[in-house]
Amino acid sequence: MGLLIDPADSVLVVIDVQADFLARIEDATKAGLLERIAFLVESARYCAVPVIASVESPDDWGGLHPELVGPVGDAPVLRKVVFGLADDPLVGPAVRETGRRTAVLVGLETDVCVAQSALGLLGEGFRVAVVEDAVASPGSAHAAGLDRMRRAGVIPVVAKQLHYEWMRTVAQSRAFRAAHPGFENPPGVLL
Protein backbone atom coordinates (compact mmCIF):
# COMPACT_ATOMS: atom_id res chain seq x y z
CA MET A 1 0.00 0.00 0.00
CA GLY A 2 1.47 3.33 -1.06
CA LEU A 3 1.30 6.54 0.90
CA LEU A 4 -1.24 8.15 -1.43
CA ILE A 5 -4.92 7.36 -0.97
CA ASP A 6 -5.78 4.92 -3.75
CA PRO A 7 -9.26 5.30 -5.26
CA ALA A 8 -9.32 1.59 -6.09
CA ASP A 9 -9.03 0.79 -2.37
CA SER A 10 -11.23 3.62 -1.00
CA VAL A 11 -14.77 3.83 0.31
CA LEU A 12 -16.20 7.28 1.11
CA VAL A 13 -18.37 7.32 4.22
CA VAL A 14 -20.65 10.33 4.71
CA ILE A 15 -21.44 10.31 8.43
CA ASP A 16 -24.63 11.83 9.84
CA VAL A 17 -24.87 14.98 7.72
CA GLN A 18 -28.31 15.90 8.99
CA ALA A 19 -29.91 19.33 9.28
CA ASP A 20 -30.33 19.25 13.06
CA PHE A 21 -26.68 18.27 13.63
CA LEU A 22 -25.56 20.94 11.18
CA ALA A 23 -27.64 23.56 13.00
CA ARG A 24 -25.43 23.06 16.08
CA ILE A 25 -22.29 24.13 14.19
CA GLU A 26 -21.12 27.76 14.20
CA ASP A 27 -21.69 29.62 10.93
CA ALA A 28 -17.98 30.17 10.23
CA THR A 29 -17.25 26.45 10.69
CA LYS A 30 -20.11 25.18 8.56
CA ALA A 31 -19.56 27.68 5.73
CA GLY A 32 -18.85 25.59 2.64
CA LEU A 33 -19.01 22.29 4.50
CA LEU A 34 -21.95 20.85 2.53
CA GLU A 35 -20.43 21.99 -0.76
CA ARG A 36 -17.09 20.31 0.04
CA ILE A 37 -18.83 17.07 1.02
CA ALA A 38 -20.95 17.12 -2.16
CA PHE A 39 -17.78 17.78 -4.19
CA LEU A 40 -16.06 14.75 -2.62
CA VAL A 41 -19.11 12.59 -3.33
CA GLU A 42 -18.88 13.67 -6.99
CA SER A 43 -15.13 12.98 -7.03
CA ALA A 44 -15.72 9.56 -5.50
CA ARG A 45 -18.40 8.66 -8.01
CA TYR A 46 -16.20 9.77 -10.88
CA CYS A 47 -13.37 7.54 -9.62
CA ALA A 48 -15.67 4.55 -8.94
CA VAL A 49 -15.19 4.90 -5.17
CA PRO A 50 -18.21 3.45 -3.35
CA VAL A 51 -20.18 5.95 -1.26
CA ILE A 52 -22.09 5.01 1.88
CA ALA A 53 -24.04 7.54 3.96
CA SER A 54 -25.35 7.16 7.49
CA VAL A 55 -28.07 8.99 9.39
CA GLU A 56 -28.21 8.77 13.16
CA SER A 57 -31.68 8.50 14.69
CA PRO A 58 -33.39 10.32 11.79
CA ASP A 59 -36.62 10.65 13.79
CA ASP A 60 -34.70 12.92 16.16
CA TRP A 61 -32.09 14.57 13.89
CA GLY A 62 -33.69 14.47 10.43
CA GLY A 63 -32.70 12.60 7.30
CA LEU A 64 -29.71 13.14 5.05
CA HIS A 65 -29.31 16.87 4.49
CA PRO A 66 -31.36 17.89 1.41
CA GLU A 67 -28.28 19.41 -0.27
CA LEU A 68 -26.61 16.00 -0.31
CA VAL A 69 -29.56 13.91 -1.49
CA GLY A 70 -28.82 14.67 -5.17
CA PRO A 71 -25.06 14.04 -5.06
CA VAL A 72 -25.45 10.88 -2.95
CA GLY A 73 -28.07 9.63 -5.43
CA ASP A 74 -28.60 5.89 -5.25
CA ALA A 75 -25.79 5.21 -2.77
CA PRO A 76 -27.05 3.55 0.40
CA VAL A 77 -28.23 5.88 3.18
CA LEU A 78 -28.31 3.72 6.28
CA ARG A 79 -29.86 4.33 9.68
CA LYS A 80 -27.11 4.29 12.33
CA VAL A 81 -27.78 3.41 15.97
CA VAL A 82 -24.18 3.17 17.23
CA PHE A 83 -21.95 6.26 17.36
CA GLY A 84 -18.97 4.39 15.88
CA LEU A 85 -20.10 2.90 12.58
CA ALA A 86 -17.72 -0.06 12.77
CA ASP A 87 -19.97 -1.52 15.47
CA ASP A 88 -23.25 -0.53 13.83
CA PRO A 89 -25.30 -3.52 12.59
CA LEU A 90 -26.06 -1.90 9.20
CA VAL A 91 -23.29 0.57 8.42
CA GLY A 92 -20.33 -1.53 9.60
CA PRO A 93 -21.19 -4.51 7.37
CA ALA A 94 -21.91 -2.20 4.40
CA VAL A 95 -18.43 -0.68 4.66
CA ARG A 96 -16.77 -4.09 5.01
CA GLU A 97 -18.78 -5.55 2.10
CA THR A 98 -17.23 -3.03 -0.32
CA GLY A 99 -13.99 -4.98 -0.01
CA ARG A 100 -12.16 -1.65 0.22
CA ARG A 101 -9.63 -1.26 3.05
CA THR A 102 -9.25 2.55 3.07
CA ALA A 103 -12.18 4.33 4.69
CA VAL A 104 -12.38 8.05 3.95
CA LEU A 105 -14.61 9.84 6.45
CA VAL A 106 -16.56 13.09 6.12
CA GLY A 107 -19.49 14.41 8.14
CA LEU A 108 -20.64 15.16 11.67
CA GLU A 109 -19.65 15.35 14.45
CA THR A 110 -15.85 15.26 14.47
CA ASP A 111 -15.39 14.40 18.15
CA VAL A 112 -18.09 11.74 18.48
CA CYS A 113 -19.41 9.82 15.47
CA VAL A 114 -16.52 10.60 13.12
CA ALA A 115 -13.82 9.94 15.72
CA GLN A 116 -15.46 6.79 17.10
CA SER A 117 -15.97 5.50 13.55
CA ALA A 118 -12.33 6.19 12.70
CA LEU A 119 -11.04 4.48 15.84
CA GLY A 120 -13.30 1.46 15.36
CA LEU A 121 -12.26 1.03 11.73
CA LEU A 122 -8.58 1.41 12.64
CA GLY A 123 -9.12 -1.33 15.23
CA GLU A 124 -10.37 -3.59 12.43
CA GLY A 125 -7.24 -2.99 10.37
CA PHE A 126 -8.66 -0.38 7.99
CA ARG A 127 -6.55 2.48 6.78
CA VAL A 128 -8.60 5.55 7.74
CA ALA A 129 -8.46 9.10 6.38
CA VAL A 130 -10.47 12.02 7.70
CA VAL A 131 -11.12 15.04 5.49
CA GLU A 132 -10.50 17.84 7.95
CA ASP A 133 -12.39 20.53 6.03
CA ALA A 134 -15.35 18.19 5.46
CA VAL A 135 -16.03 17.31 9.12
CA ALA A 136 -17.29 19.56 11.91
CA SER A 137 -18.36 19.78 15.55
CA PRO A 138 -19.50 22.66 17.72
CA GLY A 139 -16.81 24.77 19.39
CA SER A 140 -13.51 23.27 20.48
CA ALA A 141 -14.85 19.72 20.07
CA HIS A 142 -13.83 19.79 16.37
CA ALA A 143 -10.14 20.33 17.17
CA ALA A 144 -10.27 17.78 19.99
CA GLY A 145 -11.74 15.16 17.65
CA LEU A 146 -9.12 15.82 14.97
CA ASP A 147 -6.32 15.62 17.54
CA ARG A 148 -7.59 12.31 18.92
CA MET A 149 -7.80 10.79 15.45
CA ARG A 150 -4.33 12.03 14.39
CA ARG A 151 -2.74 10.61 17.54
CA ALA A 152 -4.40 7.25 16.80
CA GLY A 153 -2.95 7.11 13.28
CA VAL A 154 -5.77 8.47 11.12
CA ILE A 155 -4.52 10.16 7.95
CA PRO A 156 -5.50 13.86 7.88
CA VAL A 157 -6.29 15.33 4.45
CA VAL A 158 -8.30 18.23 3.06
CA ALA A 159 -10.85 18.06 0.23
CA LYS A 160 -8.56 19.43 -2.49
CA GLN A 161 -5.76 17.07 -1.49
CA LEU A 162 -8.01 14.01 -1.53
CA HIS A 163 -9.56 14.98 -4.87
CA TYR A 164 -6.14 15.16 -6.53
CA GLU A 165 -4.95 11.93 -4.89
CA TRP A 166 -7.97 10.18 -6.34
CA MET A 167 -7.51 11.83 -9.76
CA ARG A 168 -3.74 11.13 -9.90
CA THR A 169 -3.11 12.65 -13.36
CA VAL A 170 -3.60 15.96 -15.13
CA ALA A 171 -5.58 14.13 -17.83
CA GLN A 172 -7.92 12.58 -15.24
CA SER A 173 -8.41 15.94 -13.55
CA ARG A 174 -9.28 17.57 -16.88
CA ALA A 175 -11.65 14.73 -17.70
CA PHE A 176 -13.41 15.24 -14.33
CA ARG A 177 -13.92 18.92 -15.17
CA ALA A 178 -15.19 18.06 -18.66
CA ALA A 179 -17.65 15.55 -17.16
CA HIS A 180 -19.00 18.24 -14.81
CA PRO A 181 -19.85 21.27 -16.98
CA GLY A 182 -20.59 24.34 -14.93
CA PHE A 183 -18.52 22.99 -12.04
CA GLU A 184 -17.73 25.60 -9.43
CA ASN A 185 -15.00 25.21 -6.86
CA PRO A 186 -16.49 24.55 -3.43
CA PRO A 187 -15.71 27.23 -0.84
CA GLY A 188 -12.13 26.90 0.37
CA VAL A 189 -11.11 24.61 -2.52
CA LEU A 190 -9.24 26.08 -5.46
CA LEU A 191 -8.68 23.53 -8.22
HELIX and SHEET records of a PDB file:
HELIX    1   1 PRO A    7  ASP A    9  5                                   3    
HELIX    2   2 ALA A   19  LEU A   22  1                                   4    
HELIX    3   3 ASP A   27  LYS A   30  1                                   4    
HELIX    4   4 LEU A   33  TYR A   46  1                                  14    
HELIX    5   5 PRO A   58  TRP A   61  1                                   4    
HELIX    6   6 PRO A   66  VAL A   72  1                                   7    
HELIX    7   7 LEU A   85  ASP A   87  5                                   3    
HELIX    8   8 VAL A   91  GLU A   97  1                                   7    
HELIX    9   9 THR A  110  VAL A  114  3                                   5    
HELIX   10  10 ALA A  115  GLY A  123  1                                   9    
HELIX   11  11 ALA A  141  ALA A  152  1                                  12    
HELIX   12  12 ALA A  159  MET A  167  1                                   9    
HELIX   13  13 VAL A  170  ALA A  179  1                                  10    
SHEET    1   A 6 VAL A  77  LYS A  80  0                                        
SHEET    2   A 6 VAL A  51  GLU A  56  1                                        
SHEET    3   A 6 SER A  10  ILE A  15  1                                        
SHEET    4   A 6 THR A 102  LEU A 108  1                                        
SHEET    5   A 6 ARG A 127  ALA A 136  1                                        
SHEET    6   A 6 ILE A 155  VAL A 157  1                                        
END                                                                             
